[in-house]
Amino acid sequence: MTPTKIRNEKLAAKIIKNLERRHIKGYYCPTAKDAVNLVSTLIADGSSVTWGGSMTIRDMGIPAALHARESLTVYDRDLAADRDEAQQIYLKAFSCDYYLSSANALSEDGQIVNIDGTGNRVAAITFGPKNVIFVVGVNKVAQDVEAALKRARSTSAPINTARFDIDTPCKIDGVCHNCNSADCICNYIHVLRNSPKGKHQVVIVGENLGY
């Protein structure tokens, strides 16, 4: 095992203990492939499932794995015919059995930070789905909540503005300006510090995933 793999495993073990104090079940997978298999096993046959606009979820191949399970009802907004149909899928998230998401940052003490432009993702994380599963690469681990918020605002947001090609100051120079732009994607800042009734689970992956 390489030094990096040893470090990732030990870091994940520490975070998982801290997640448990927050009533959040944590798992560690060394590779994205392992994580895809684990996430699939966490979703019961006959369930309904959807996910937010996560590059981590997409790039890992989780949607394809879920579509391959005929017993699941999968709501995939990437397959929507138009914006109206996509909007209906956003709304279905609140009545799904499982909602999948990544995170913009995960603090070492187990707090999960996300920012959102429209609010659909942080809303579903907070209320509605019976179960929420986060899949988070080790590159998104931050020392504390303050560092996690800085990562979300200064790393994730500028990259995503470039991905969406929207007009914000951070797209121009890659630096957060704490702006009030009409296209701002930091309209909602969400910190999950405790899971009510244990509805949230976190899969930490020992690879760099997403933004």
SULRAUR-V900434 format. One record per backbone hydrogen bond with DSSP energy under -0.5 kcal/mol. CO is the residue of the C=O (numbers start at 1). NH is the residue of the N-H. Records with the same first field share a line. If there is no record, write none. Layout:
CO = NH ; NH
This chain:
2 = 6
3 = 7
4 = 8
5 = 9
6 = 10
7 = 11
8 = 12
9 = 13
10 = 14
11 = 15
12 = 16
13 = 17
14 = 18
15 = 19
16 = 20
17 = 21
18 = 22
19 = 22 ; 24
20 = 23
22 = 195
25 = 202
27 = 204
29 = 206
31 = 35
32 = 36
33 = 37
34 = 38
35 = 39
36 = 40
37 = 41
38 = 42
39 = 43
40 = 43
42 = 44
44 = 47
47 = 73
48 = 97 ; 98
49 = 75
50 = 100
52 = 54
53 = 55
54 = 58
55 = 59
56 = 60
57 = 61 ; 62 ; 63
58 = 61
61 = 65
62 = 66
63 = 67
64 = 68
66 = 69
68 = 70
69 = 72
72 = 74
73 = 49 ; 75
74 = 76
75 = 77
76 = 79
77 = 80
82 = 86
83 = 87
84 = 88
85 = 89
86 = 90
87 = 91
88 = 92
89 = 93
90 = 93
91 = 94
92 = 95 ; 96
93 = 96
96 = 130
97 = 131
98 = 50
99 = 133
100 = 52
101 = 135
105 = 113
106 = 142
107 = 110
111 = 107 ; 113
112 = 192
113 = 104 ; 105
114 = 190
116 = 187 ; 188
119 = 123
120 = 124
121 = 125
122 = 126
123 = 127
127 = 129
131 = 99
132 = 134 ; 201
133 = 101
134 = 203
136 = 205
137 = 140
138 = 141
140 = 106
142 = 108
144 = 148
145 = 149
146 = 150
147 = 151
148 = 152
149 = 153
150 = 154
151 = 155 ; 156
152 = 157
155 = 159
156 = 160
157 = 161
158 = 162
159 = 163
160 = 164
161 = 165 ; 166
166 = 168
168 = 171 ; 172
169 = 172 ; 173
170 = 174
181 = 184
188 = 116 ; 190
190 = 114 ; 192
191 = 193
192 = 112
194 = 196
195 = 198
196 = 199
199 = 132
200 = 25
201 = 134
202 = 27 ; 204
203 = 136
204 = 29
205 = 138 ; 207
207 = 138 ; 139 ; 209
